């Protein structure tokens, strides 16, 4: 297919801005990128689609266009809210001899991608065999409206092995068969901690698996998806790996479609945040934007904020991570980036605030394996059932996140409830002081438990949680009261502290909370 043919397709409505004499160039593929340096992620002969989020002036335009021209792409196509791309981009393309097309704001990139793929498939001919045939069949599945599930099932059938698309938190997005929770955790850890990718892992039954990144252009591994596939050929090069590479490219294309919809959503959310920050927000304006975002408040709504320190493009990574942590449990969640942090409005959607907090923290801690020296701080607000208090709700989440950041853990979280408890005070204590306090009170108990396979720490924690009730503690631990009496006496002997006074119990409780 030639570029001229593409420009004559009515429903695409492409407009040629420069390079009218270069329209006989062949289009051999299509890709989407908004990276400032797209060199590694585009191929010769491709039509490159971009929303220009990388553009911040003439110099950025020259660098971007020079990179594309150096690779040998066929043309550049822009699609933005602007009717015409910046003049410096047009000039840069003219100087580099790179055709520049403009896509109408009401035509999605997916329409161009699907048309190009369909034409290329038609040109390749019918009844293909071998690897090329497999590639064409996969592309046909996508172009004909097939879902990710159909794509993964098709690859699993071609390779005759199980296959999954997963997020870095261990969530299975689609898969050709069920995957146990412990296997999901193993795969996520292998993907996040591997020095080089593709990497290797094993299922609990010893089956060998390979993990393969979906997008090489992801801002950070914790914000990426990955493929996992199993069987005797897992990890081996050749045809199987080529087909996995092809699947990864198609999954990346599907994810880019989802992200395009989320970018539109985030623009509306940005408007809402600006309105709230201005101090001039009126209730009808807030309600209107919430309605546009499909965010319901009547069944309960909370705010969440997340900040990542120690990674490049932290705001982009943070928004992707927060969205991944929340969307599976809270359909209708809206996320945005603001001043280096990610912000979300979270409908409870039948969950409790405690369940959402537990789910988010569990997922975030899964990401620890890929953080390195980076840190994640999370804050969650209390719950509201009306739109009037959104500003205070977001500020509450930010205050909780600020307190969470005072901790020394790689992943720390604080809820509005925590802010009003001793947990907020503990978060402000330096890590070395917390460890010292815990060791002085509980060190001998931990050593005794390790040496004798006893449960003195668990006994102490249960006793305090049951407010010193002998009967309730013995019942929870499934032991006789005399056994409990012996354990508590041993705790007092080893620590030199009495459990009979409130002051001593408070010290023990704080030490147990200083993880």
N, C-alpha and C positions, 0 to 999 in steps of 0.2 A: 504494500500500500504506500502511495506517495502522499506527501504532506498536502499537496494540492487537492487530492481527493477528500482528505479529512476536512479541509477548510470549506468544502462545498456541501457538507452534510447539514441540512437545514435545521434539524432539531438541536444541534450543538451550537450553532450560531457563532462560530469562531471568527474573530476579526484579526486580520494581519496588520500589525503595527510597523514592522520592519522586516526586510528580507523577502520582498515580493519576487525577486529574481531567483530565489533559492527554494521554491516550492516543489521542485521535482525531486527533492531529497526523499529517500525511502524512510518510512517509520518502521522500525524493527522491534519496538517494544514501548512500554510506558512505565514511568515511575513517578512517585510523589515525594518531594523533600522540601523541608524548610530549614535545613541545617546551613549555617553560614559557610561551611566548606563541604559541599556535596560530593567531592571527588570520588570517595570510596564507595558511594552508594548509587551511582548511576553508571550506565553502560553505553558504549558507542551505538549510535543509531536510535536511541530512545527519545521519545517525546517526554520532556520533564515538566511536571505540573507543580506549581508552588503558590502558596497564599501570601508570600512576601513578608512573613513574620520576622525574617532575618534582616529585612531592609531597614537601615538607619541612616542612609545618606549615600551620596555618589560613590564614595570609596567602597562601601559594602557591595554596591551594584557592580562595580568593576571587578572586584574579587570573585563574586559569585559567577558572573558571566564568563570570566577568564577560566575558571575551574571547569565549567561545562564545556566550553570550546576546546579546552585541552584534552578532555576525555573523548570528544568527538560526538556529542549528542546531536540529534537531528534538529531539535528546536526547543524553545522554552515557551510555556504557556502559563500565564498568570490568571489567578482568580481571586479577587478581593472585593471588599465592599466599595472600593473606588471604581468609578466608571472607566477610568483610564489609568494604567500603571504610571509610576513616577517617571518624569521625563528623563532623569539620569539613567534609569534602567533601559529605556528605549535607545538612548544614545550609546550606552555600553554595548548593547546587542548589535547595533548598526556597525560600530567600530570593529567588533569581533567577528562579524559575518555570521551571526546566529539569528535565525528567524525568531521573531517574538510574536506570539499570538495572545489574544485576550479573550477570556471566557466570560460570558454574561454572569452576573451575580446570582441569577435564578437557575443556573445550570450547574449541578454538582460535578465534582471531579469524577465520581463513579460513572457518570454517563459517558465521559470521554474514554475512561479506562475500559468499560465494557464494550464500547464500539470498536476500539482498537483491537482488543483481544479477540472479539468475534471475527473481525476481518482477517486477522493473522491466522486464526484457526481455519477459516475457509480457504485461505491461500495455501495452507500446508496440505490440504487434500483430505480425502476420506479414508476410513479403515486403516489408520496408522498402526504400526506394530512396534514392539520393543520399548525402549526407554522413551524415545520421542513420542510414541503413541501414548504412553502413560502420562507424559506431560500434557499432551493435548487433551486427553480425557479429563485430567484434573482441571485444566483451564475451562473446558466446556462446562463442567459442573458449576463452577463459579459464575461464568457468564450467563448460564441459563437459570440463574436465581437460586442455585444450590446454597445450602447453609454450610457453616463450618462443620457441623456434624457430618454432613454428606461428604465433605472434602476429606475429613479424617477417616471416615469409614472407607472411602475409596482407596486411600493410601494404605490403610491396614489390609485391605483386600489385595492390592498390588504386591505388597511386601510379605503378606501372610504372617504378620506379627501385630500384636496390640500396639496402639498408638494413642497418645493424648496430647492435647494443647492445655498448658497449665500457666498459672501466674506464679510470680516469685513467692507468694505467700503459701503456695501449695494447693491452691484452689484449682480443681479440674474445670476448665471452661467447656471443653467437649472431649469425649473419649470414645474409643471403639468398644470399651468394656469397663465395668466398674473397677475402681482402684481403692484399696483399703487406706484408712487414714494414716497408718504408720508408713506405708509406701509413699503416700503423697508427701509426708514430712521428709522422708529420706531423699526423694527426688528434688524437692525444693532446696534442701541443704546442699546437695551435690551441685546443683546449678549455681547457687550463690557462692559457694566456697571454692569451686574449681579454679585453679590458676589459669587454665586455658580451656576454651570451649571449641568444639564439642567436648563434653566430659562424660564420665562413666559413673554408674551407680548400680546397686543391686536391690531387688525386692527381698522381702523377708524369706521367701522360699528359695533364694539363691539365683533367681533369674537375672541375667545380665541386661542392663538398660543403658541407653544413651540419652543424654540431654543436649539439646541443640537450640541456640537462641533464635527467636523468631525475627527480630530486627537488629541489624548491626548498627543502626542509627539511634537506638534508644539512648536517652540521656544518662542512664545508669542501669546497672543490672537489676537492681531492686524494682525498677519501674518497667522491666521488660516481661514479655511472655516467653515461654520456651516449649519446645516439642520434646516429648519423651516417647521412645519406641523400644520394643523389646524383641527378643528372639536370638537365635544363633548368629545372625548377621549384624546384631547391634554393634555399632561402633566401627564396623568394617567399611572401608571406602568402596568406590565403584558405583554400580548402578543404584544400590540402595541409598547411599549417601546423596547421590545426585537427585533422587526422587524426594528425599527429605528436604534438600535445599529448595527444590521447586515448591514443596508444600509450605515451607517457611515463608517464601516470598508471597504466596497466595494468602496465607494467614495474616501476614503483615499488611497486605492490601485490605483485607476485611477489617482489621483493627483500625486502620487509618480512616475507614468509613465511619466507624463508631466514634473515633476521636473528632472527626469533622462535625458530627452532630453535637458532641460535647462542647466544642469550641463555640458554637452558636449559643448553647445554653449558658456558657460562662460569660459571654458578652452581656446577656440579660442580667445575670447575677452581679456582674461588675456594676451595671447601672443601679441595681438595688443597693449595693454596698456604698456607692457614691452618694446615693440619695440619703441613706441612713447617716453617713458621715457628715453630710452637709448641715444636719440639724434642722432641715426644712421638710423632712419627710411627712407626708400626709397619709392618713390611713388608706384612702382609695388608691393612691399611687403604689403603696406597698402591696396591697391586696392584688392589684392588677399584675404586678410583676411576679408575685407568688403563683398566681393563676397561670401565667405564661410558662413558668418553670414547672408546673404541675406539682407544686409542693403543697401538701395538705397540712393544716395545723390543728384541725378540730380533734384529731385522735392523739395529739401529742407531738411536739417538735422540740429538738434540742440542737444546739450549735456545737461544732467541733472545729478545732484549729490544730494545725500541725506545722512544725518547723524542723527542717533538717540542716544541721551544721556539718561542714567538712566535705561537701560534694560540690562539683561543678553544676551549674544550672539548677541550683537548689530549689527555686520556686517551682520550676517545671517538674522536677522529680517529686517534690512534696505534694503537688496537686494530683499527680498520677497515683502516688502511693495512697493518699487519703481517699481518693475515689475507689481504688481497689479494695481498701479495707472496709468501706462502708456500703458500696452499691450492692454487693451480694446479699447483705442482710437487710438493707433498707432501700427497696425500690423507690425511685422518686427523689433520691438524694441529689442535691445541687452543690457543685464545688466550684471554687474560684481561686485565683492567685492574687495576693495583695501584699505589697511591701515585704516580699521575701517569705511569706507564709501562705499556707493553704487554708482556706476557710470552707466550711460546709454547713448546710442546713439539712438536718436529718429527720425525716418523718419516722415516728416509731414503728409504723407499719405492723402493728400487732406485737411488737417486742417491748420489753421494759428497758428503761435507761440502763439498768445494771447489765442486762443481757447484751446490749449494744457495746457498752464499755468493755465487757469481758471479751467479746468477739474481736473488737478493734485491737485490744492489747495483745491478745493471743496471736493475731495475724502479724502485728508489728514486731513481736518478739521472734517470729519465724524469720524475719528479714535480718536479724542480727548477724547471721552468718555471712551476709554480703556487705555489711556496713564498714568493715575495716575500722578506721579511727573516727568515722562519722557518728553522729548522734541524732536520735529522733526524740522530740518532745511533743506530747499530745495533751490537749486540754479539752474537756467536755463540760458543757453547761448543764444547768438544771433543765426541767421540761416546762414548756408553755403550751397552752391550747388556743392561743390567739395571736394575731399578727402584730399587736400594738407594741409589744416589748422586745422586738427583734434586736434593736441596738444594744440594750442591756444584756440580752442573751449572748450576743457575740462577744461583748466585752467580758462577760463572765467566763466564757471559754478561753479567751486570751489570757485572762488573769490566771486561770488554772494551768494553762500551758507555760506561762512564765514561771510559776512555782515548780512545775514539773522539770523545767530546764535546770533548776538549781541542783537537782540530783546528779549523781555521777554515773548512773547506768547508761548503757548505750541506747536503750529504749526506756523512756520514763513517761508515765501518764498520771494525770491528776483530774479528778472530777470536781464539780461544784460542791458535792458533799464532802470530798476530801479537804477542800479549802477551809471548811469550818471545823476540821478535826485536827488531831495531833499529827496526821500525815503531812500537812503543809509545813509544820515546824520541823519534822524529820527531814523533809526534802531540802531545807535550807542549811542543814548541818553538813559540813565537809565530809566526804567519803571516808577519809582516813580516821577522823574522829568517831564516825559511826562504827567503823570496823573495830576500833579500839574498845569502845564501850561494849559492843556485843561480845567481843572475845573475853573481856574481863568478867562479864556476868555468866556467859554460857560456854566459854571455852572448855572448862573441865567436864561439863555435861556432854559436849560433842565428842571429846576424847573418850569418855567412858562408854558412850553409845557405840562408837566405832570399835573399841577394843572388846566389848562384851555382847555385841549384837542386841542391845537393849533399846528402849524407846523413851528415855527420860525427857528428851526435848519435846516429843509429841505429847507425852503425858502432861508436861508443864503447860504447853500451849492450850490443850483441851481444858485443863483445869481452870485457866484464866478465862477462856471463852465461855465457860459455864458459870462464870462469876463465883468460883470457889465452891460450887455445889458438889459434894462427894458423890451423892447418888447419881446425878446427871453425868458427871465425868466418868464414873465407873460403867454406866450404861453405854455411853458412846464408845468407850474403849473396849467394851465386852470383857471386863475383868471384875473380879470380886473386890468389894470395898477394902478388904484387908490387903489385897495386892496393891491397890491404889495407895493405901496408907503407907505401905513399905516404900513404894516408888517416891512419894513426896518427901518422906523422911530422908531418903538417899539424896534427893535433890538438895535439900537443906544442908546436909553434911558436906556435899561436894562444893557447894557455892558459899557456904558460911552465911547464908541469908535465911530469913524466916518468911514463910508464906502466910503467916497469920496477920500481918499488918498491911494496910492498904498501900502505904508508901513503898514497901518492898515489892508488892505485886505490880505496881505501876512501873517500877524499874525493870522488872522481868518482861512485862508486856512491851515496853519500848525497845528493849534489846531484841525481842523476837521480831519486831517490826522492822528492825534495821538490817534488812537483807543486803 
